[in-house]
Each structure stands twice: as structure tokens, then as C-alpha cells.
């Protein structure tokens, strides 16, 4: 019934509990929530804990807030798609994000998808993250070994030469 929020009076659309219950059903409920709630840091921390996709409807300032975004990523790495570009280009932040969810590498800035430290951290958490690494790192023996150690099926994303290497194949 989250979509009924759009027909509610402003006082209901500003009610934290009502909106949080609606967000638990569907993040789109925030489309109809009072703008002050979308800009309220404490509220949005709760909202992204309920539903990571709530980040999409957060105020721009909060989509650049490290804690809010990491809370969302802890629930679902795809929430990073809605984070501020500056965060997705920040090495320290992305190291934290991929440590929680390796798939967060998918939404990292291209420069960081070619950053060995970030990619190693991502594949250590989830070997399948190798698919989002820069081609150069998909041909890096240490990176591929780390990915394959975490999940043998990650081998499918390695460079052809490494896929034929007996020291890499599990």
C-alpha cells in the first residue's frame, strides 16, 4: 500500500513512522514523502537500512554522505548507483564499499576499476566482482588468484591467458 502515500495529506507524508513503513515495502514511497524527510540524515539512515534503494530519493547532500551511502551499500551494492559521483571516485570510500559488497565495484569510477587495491579488496569479498575490473587487472595473476580463491567460478572473467594457466585454474 506504499503507493497510497501519494494521496495522503502532507501531515501523513511527513510522518516518519508511516513513511518508514511504506519504504520497507517499496523505496518509491519516498517520492511522495515530505522533502524535509528526504533531507533528514537520521531518517535517511533508517530508510536505507530498511531499503537500500531509498538512497535514490535522498537529498543530494545525503547521496554524498559517506555513512548514509555505506549504510545503503551494506544492504545492496546496487544502491551505489545513486551515490554522488565524487564518492564513487574516492579511493578510500570505495575501499570501504567493496569490503562490504564486492559487487559495488560495478559502480566505481573507471579509474578505480583499474585501481589494484580497490579491485583486490572487491574480489576478496566477492570473486565475481572480477567481471567489473579493468581488463588490465583481469589479466593480473594476483588479482585473478584472489578472485578464484574466493569463488572458483570467477575464472570465467579472467583474461584468456590466465584461464589457460594451470597455476590459476583451481
PyMOL commands that set and color helices and strands:
alter all, ss='L'
color gray80, all
select helices_A, chain A and resi 2-7+10-13+16-25+27-31+35-38+41-50+52-57+60-63+66-75+77-82+85-88+91-100+102-107+110-113+116-125+127-132+135-138+141-150+152-157+160-163
alter helices_A, ss='H'
color red, helices_A
deselect
rebuild
show_as cartoon
